[in-house]
């Protein structure tokens, strides 16, 4: 359903209109789910009541009447115009009434759980905006921290996002619906923010000398766990690809040098090795959700190092 909705939402030249349509999918699909769930329950009990039509007074004349009795019992809005007079019919009427209460309780609990998880996720995304920019970028996090004298804050940032990643991992695996609830602010997407922090942590571990390396290493461990489980839940293909080209990495290193960082030797090999553990998953998730492109996340098929080599023509059989 999401693939069709995404395709229809992107059939417009207005980016704002497309974003509004994509953002509506999560809440609307949840309402549709509750509607289908309710109709299925009413339909099931309606079939039972239709089989027990003679046990009602007046007797249920057709399935439409049985469906009406089932619907008014589940809500409940029964007006007493059809009364069950036999034991089995009464038992199922009571059972559907209890089912209706249970469905309402589950729906309310689910809504509150989803909202709480969404709010917790988005609070950190909005807070990161000041440090990572919009759209967020890992290089910018380190660059801005150095230029503004905020390098001591990097350790706290990695610690906060390590806990954030664990929270999102638990909530989104329990409620995969949350993957499709979009961030509500312009040029922001939770997966882009996660990728930015992961890239910043990876640059600290592989490329620059920084006191927050220990916290960055822990962030990478939890982030890789998130990428692995997300790939399993969403059935992504495991592709050990760093996604980033050497020219992009070299450009990032030059920016970090100008910001005042000391650069480690032979960082490229370590960078590509570690980023291949999460880079492909993050990119696939960003493409699936059609989020706004960030510096190292999104549609990168236009880049030279991502273009596929042309297939060799098959030689004719002798």
Secondary structure, DSSP 8 states (H G I E B T S, - for coil): -HHHHHHHHTSSS-HHHHHHHHHHHHHHHHHHHHHHHHHHHHHHHHHHHHHTGGGEES---SHHHHHHHHHHHHHT---SSSEE-SHHHHHHHHHHHHHHHHHHHHHHHHHHHHHHHHHHHHHHHHHHHHHHTTTT-HHHHHHHHHHTT-TTHHHHHHHHHHHHHHHHHHHHHH-GGGGG---SSTT--HHHHHHHHHHHHHHHHHTB--TTHHHHHHHHHHHHHHHHHHHHHHT----------HHHHHHHHHHHHHHT--B-TTHHHHHHHHHTTTHHHHHHHHHHHT----SSSS--TTSGGGS-----------
